[in-house]
């Protein structure tokens, strides 16, 4: 087990709605405040998506990302910012002709998906390696597009966070590392509980962790009711943990969490009860090889 455990808080995500949790942060101010709340509770990393403030739907607008980052940095210069590049990879085949994109398609050029990373240069940028069925659509991240995004993330000075949802995604990461597109030590996040990807079980998370490069730093998490069980499995297997309203709206069965801060507090409490210690932002930077 890690001597110091990094907690990441994913504060709003792409799919959670206010029907799932009425307090879901939506505006840039709400998202920034949620990140600061998570930091106060013990999170060293905030994982950031943005929303359209008017509709609460997922957004890729640079101005929203910029406002979130500036609001956080005005109050907290230490918190590690992990900004998503996930949106923009979804394909919805239309009913009449699957070769024609349907209305839920968000597929865009890889350069567009990382333009906010190029502009804002966050500490970390997600790099999803999954091509898979996701709900009623397909998420597409081809090796060629992943390479383009990785090159731009590296050029911005951000560290790629490699999100893997199944074994083949880890193999893709290994191939990209052999090709020099990705460098060691790499940062991985093992995602469990997404249907048709890794299920949320101990055996599966342990298998995924064993497949990673020996020097990799990794985080594991589960979706929904498996959020806390998988967070603890990640800790016990030698990884770091992630919680947040992106992944789970509940603090207990049938009881909505007060917010992201309460979810972080619960993860911290569980880790400390098991004898672990929480990494602060400066310790997390050292673990991840990030600039001070």
C-alpha positions in Angstrom: 0.0 0.0 0.0 1.1 3.6 -0.7 2.6 5.4 2.3 0.7 8.5 1.2 -2.6 8.2 -0.6 -3.7 10.8 -3.1 -7.5 11.6 -3.2 -8.9 12.9 -6.4 -12.3 14.5 -6.4 -14.3 14.5 -9.7 -16.7 17.2 -8.9 -19.3 17.3 -11.7 -18.5 15.1 -14.7 -20.2 14.8 -18.0 -23.2 12.6 -17.3 -24.5 13.3 -13.8 -27.5 15.6 -13.8 -29.4 17.6 -11.2 -32.0 14.9 -11.3 -29.3 12.6 -9.8 -28.2 15.3 -7.3 -29.9 18.7 -6.9 -26.7 20.2 -5.7 -24.6 19.2 -8.7 -22.2 22.1 -9.5 -23.0 23.6 -12.9 -21.8 27.2 -13.2 -18.1 28.0 -13.3 -18.4 29.5 -9.8 -20.2 26.4 -8.5 -17.6 24.1 -10.0 -14.7 26.1 -8.7 -16.3 26.3 -5.2 -16.8 22.5 -5.3 -13.1 22.0 -6.1 -12.1 24.3 -3.2 -14.5 22.4 -0.9 -13.0 19.1 -1.9 -9.5 20.5 -1.3 -10.5 21.6 2.2 -11.8 18.1 2.9 -8.5 16.5 1.9 -8.4 16.1 -1.9 -5.1 16.8 -3.5 -6.4 16.7 -7.1 -9.6 18.2 -8.5 -10.9 16.6 -11.7 -12.7 19.2 -13.8 -15.4 19.1 -16.4 -17.5 22.2 -17.2 -21.2 22.7 -18.0 -23.2 25.3 -19.9 -24.4 27.5 -17.0 -27.8 28.0 -18.7 -28.7 24.4 -19.6 -26.4 22.4 -17.2 -25.4 20.3 -20.2 -21.8 19.3 -20.8 -19.7 22.0 -22.4 -16.3 22.4 -24.0 -16.2 26.2 -24.0 -12.7 27.5 -23.2 -14.2 30.5 -21.4 -15.9 28.3 -18.8 -12.7 26.3 -18.2 -10.7 29.5 -17.9 -13.2 31.0 -15.3 -13.1 27.8 -13.2 -9.3 27.7 -13.2 -8.9 31.4 -12.4 -11.5 31.2 -9.6 -9.6 28.2 -8.0 -6.2 29.8 -8.4 -7.4 33.1 -6.8 -7.9 31.1 -3.6 -5.7 28.0 -3.8 -2.4 27.8 -5.6 -1.5 24.4 -4.4 -4.5 22.2 -5.5 -3.6 20.0 -8.5 -5.9 20.7 -11.4 -6.8 17.7 -13.6 -8.8 19.0 -16.6 -10.8 16.6 -18.8 -10.4 16.1 -22.6 -13.1 13.3 -22.6 -16.0 15.2 -24.3 -15.9 15.2 -28.1 -15.5 11.5 -28.6 -19.1 10.2 -28.7 -20.8 8.8 -31.8 -24.5 8.2 -32.0 -25.5 6.2 -35.1 -28.8 7.5 -36.5 -31.7 5.0 -36.7 -32.2 5.5 -40.4 -28.5 5.1 -41.4 -25.8 4.2 -38.9 -23.2 5.7 -41.2 -24.9 9.1 -40.5 -24.3 10.8 -37.1 -27.3 11.1 -34.9 -28.2 14.1 -32.7 -26.3 12.8 -29.7 -23.0 12.7 -31.6 -20.3 15.0 -30.2 -17.4 13.6 -32.3 -14.9 16.3 -33.1 -11.3 16.7 -34.2 -8.7 15.7 -31.6 -7.1 19.2 -31.7 -10.4 20.8 -30.7 -10.7 18.4 -27.7 -7.5 19.7 -26.2 -7.5 23.4 -27.2 -8.4 24.4 -23.6 -5.3 22.3 -22.4 -3.1 24.2 -24.8 -4.5 27.5 -23.6 -4.6 26.9 -19.8 -1.8 24.4 -19.3 -3.2 22.6 -16.3 -1.1 20.3 -14.1 -2.8 17.2 -15.5 -5.0 16.5 -18.6 -7.1 13.4 -19.0 -6.4 11.2 -22.0 -9.1 8.6 -22.5 -7.9 5.4 -24.2 -11.3 3.8 -24.5 -13.2 2.9 -27.7 -16.3 1.2 -26.4 -20.1 1.0 -26.2 -21.1 3.7 -23.7 -24.8 3.8 -23.0 -26.6 3.9 -26.3 -23.6 5.5 -28.1 -20.0 4.6 -28.9 -17.0 6.4 -27.5 -14.2 6.5 -30.1 -10.6 7.2 -29.3 -8.5 5.8 -32.1 -4.8 5.4 -31.7 -4.1 8.1 -34.2 -6.3 10.6 -32.5 -4.9 9.7 -29.1 -1.4 10.3 -30.4 -2.4 13.8 -31.6 -4.0 14.6 -28.3 -1.0 13.2 -26.3 1.4 15.3 -28.3 -0.5 18.5 -27.7 -0.9 17.7 -23.9 2.8 17.0 -23.7 3.6 20.3 -25.6 1.4 22.2 -23.1 3.5 20.8 -20.2 0.6 18.9 -18.7 0.8 15.3 -17.5 -1.5 12.9 -19.3 -3.8 10.9 -17.0 -4.5 7.7 -18.9 -8.0 6.6 -18.2 -8.5 2.9 -19.0 -11.9 1.1 -18.9 -10.8 -2.4 -20.1 -7.7 -4.5 -20.7 -7.2 -3.5 -24.3 -6.9 0.1 -23.3 -3.9 -0.8 -21.1 -2.3 -2.6 -24.1 -2.8 0.5 -26.2 -1.1 2.6 -23.5 1.8 0.1 -23.5 2.1 0.4 -27.3 2.1 4.2 -27.2 4.8 4.1 -24.5 6.9 1.8 -26.7 6.5 4.3 -29.6 7.6 7.2 -27.4 4.2 9.0 -27.5 3.8 8.5 -23.8 6.6 8.6 -21.3 7.4 6.8 -18.0 6.4 6.9 -15.2 2.9 7.2 -16.5 -0.2 8.1 -14.6 -3.2 5.7 -15.0 -6.8 5.7 -13.7 -8.6 2.4 -13.7 -12.3 3.0 -14.2 -14.7 0.3 -13.0 -18.5 0.0 -13.1 -19.1 1.4 -16.6 -21.2 -1.2 -18.4 -19.2 -3.2 -21.0 -16.0 -2.1 -19.4 -14.2 -3.3 -16.2 -16.8 -4.5 -13.6 -16.4 -3.3 -10.1 -14.7 -6.4 -8.5 -11.6 -6.9 -6.6 -10.3 -9.5 -9.0 -10.7 -7.2 -12.0 -9.1 -4.2 -10.4 -6.2 -6.4 -9.2 -5.8 -7.8 -12.8 -5.8 -4.3 -14.3 -3.3 -3.1 -11.7 -0.9 -6.0 -12.5 -1.1 -5.1 -16.2 0.2 -1.6 -15.7 3.9 -0.7 -16.1 5.9 -1.4 -12.9 6.7 2.3 -12.4 3.1 3.6 -13.1 1.3 5.7 -10.5 -2.4 4.7 -10.6 -5.8 5.5 -9.2 -8.8 3.3 -9.1 -12.5 4.0 -8.7 -16.0 2.6 -9.1 -19.2 4.1 -10.3 -22.4 4.3 -8.3 -22.8 2.2 -5.2 -19.4 0.7 -5.7 -17.7 4.0 -5.3 -16.4 3.5 -1.8 -15.8 -0.2 -2.0 -13.6 0.3 -5.1 -11.8 3.3 -3.6 -10.8 1.0 -0.7 -9.8 -1.8 -3.1 -7.6 0.7 -4.9 -5.9 1.7 -1.7 -5.4 -1.9 -0.5 -4.0 -2.9 -3.9 -1.4 -0.1 -3.8 -3.2 2.6 -5.7 -4.7 6.0 -5.0 -8.4 6.8 -4.8 -11.1 8.9 -6.5 -14.5 10.0 -5.4 -16.9 12.8 -6.3 -20.4 13.6 -7.7 -19.2 12.6 -11.2 -19.1 9.0 -10.0 -21.6 8.7 -7.2 -24.3 10.9 -5.6 -24.8 9.1 -2.3 -23.0 9.0 1.0 -25.0 5.9 2.1 -27.8 3.8 0.7 -30.7 6.2 -0.1 -28.9 9.2 1.4 -27.7 11.9 -0.9 -24.3 13.3 -0.1 -24.3 16.9 1.0 -21.7 17.6 -1.7 -18.2 16.7 -2.9 -16.6 17.6 0.4 -18.6 15.0 2.3 -17.6 12.3 -0.2 -13.9 13.2 0.2 -14.3 13.2 4.0 -15.7 9.7 3.9 -12.9 8.4 1.6 -10.3 10.1 3.9 -12.0 8.6 7.0 -11.9 5.1 5.5 -8.3 5.3 4.5 -7.2 6.6 7.8 -9.2 3.9 9.7 -7.3 1.4 7.6 -4.0 2.9 8.7 -3.3 5.1 5.7 -2.2 8.7 5.4 -3.5 11.3 3.0 -1.1 13.1 0.7 -1.3 16.9 0.6 -0.9 18.7 -2.8 2.9 19.1 -2.4 3.3 15.4 -1.6 1.1 14.5 -4.4 3.1 16.6 -6.8 6.2 14.8 -5.7 4.6 11.4 -6.2 3.3 12.3 -9.7 6.5 14.1 -10.8 4.7 17.4 -11.2 6.3 20.8 -10.9 6.0 22.5 -7.5 
